[in-house]
Amino acid sequence: MSMINYASREINCKIVYYGPGLGGKTTNLEHVYGKVTPDTRGKLISLATETERTLFFDFLPVDLGSIRGFKTRFHLYTVPGQVYYNASRKLILKGVDGIVFVGDSQMERMEANQEAMQNLYDNMAEYGYDLTKMPFIIQYNKRDLPNAAPIRDLQAAMNPGWEVTDPAKQRVTPDPYHSGENLVEQVDGAWIERAPYFEAVAVTGEGVFDTLKAVSKLVLKSLA
Amino acid sequence: MPVGSASWSFTEDDFGAITQSLQRFLHDSNARCALLVDRTGQLVATVGEQPKFDPTTFATLTAADFSANDQLAKLIGENDFNSLFHQGEKESMYLADVARRVILVVLFDNRTTLGLVRLKMKEVVVELSKLFDAVFSRGASGAAKPGLLAGADDEIDKLFQ
């Protein structure tokens, strides 16, 4: 739920990083915090346990520049990934404008990824939000690990696509981030759409800003 | 309302009315500072003594605090807790729901009493609820001023180059 403040000339938007536990959501925020200039970001707040596992959320506000004289302020949140914390995880989704799903590329985390994705759909549905109709990006993190699954397998597990029923949208839409791939295409006679995806190594920062830029751009365009 | 479109916006006139109402409240209650925060954690307004802490962080934690307490209320069979009180040694805060969309947070110290703050808060919450009901009903029918970002695709692209 974005808020436009005409008095202070600000557009405020909320982006939530979602995904399985230990997938790298907090690491994404930490990298953004470390890289943007201090005058364009606020404090990084972490409500974490003593072992640095996210208990409620992490929060980082960043300014991404001005459009039409309005400052664009993005509030980045992470949720606790552990299954146990679903009640608090759901609270963070309230009023979300854009979602980044941080998947763990390691083969043995495939089930945890799928469980978290299903949980995301379920929690969004409980608020009456339709994930397929809002800014939504998938990030495959930990691409540097030797046990990382191939992108094709990750896509099949987490991003198989949803059916496009609106005839106006039933046309081949190339993926702007991967040449030769499509976001909307016909598969076995049915039109399907997939969320844009990025590969990342959040600990080194690879792919972190590409992901953030892509989701913020989608959010702003959804307001246009 | 389409998902992703601006859910609400407020004008300088709204802001003026809100500020006036809160200034009167601070004067009557002798509280130090009042902040308005929306339920998603965005800071809407700050009136009175400028807080020394980071108000954005404060707003986020306030919304989380309220949401968590809402869920606690449900667990014990209540719909919600429409106000919360946090008592400190010197500084205390009182939080109240406004029109189910905004939270009013009042910071006060030993120059006033909880009783007086609570009493005056009830009045200002009624006033603010009316103001925000008007803001939200307008937001639901037309959202923001039409076309604030319409045709700004190029500008948005440039922002991310």
Interface residues (C-beta under 8 A of the other chain):
Chain A: M1 S2 M3 I4 N5 Y6 A7 I11 N12 K14 G42 K43 I45 L47 F56 F57 F59 P61 L64 G65 I67 R68 F70 T72 H75 A87 S88 L91 I92 K94 G95 V96 D97 G98 Y129 D130 K133 M134 P135 K213 S216 K217 V219 L220 K221 S222 L223 A224
Chain B: P2 V3 G4 S5 A6 S7 W8 S9 F10 T11 E12 D14 F15 D38 R39 T40 G41 Q42 V44 D54 T56 T57 T60 L61 A64 S67 A68 Q71 A144 K145 L148 L149 A150 G151 A152 D153 E155 I156 D157 L159 F160
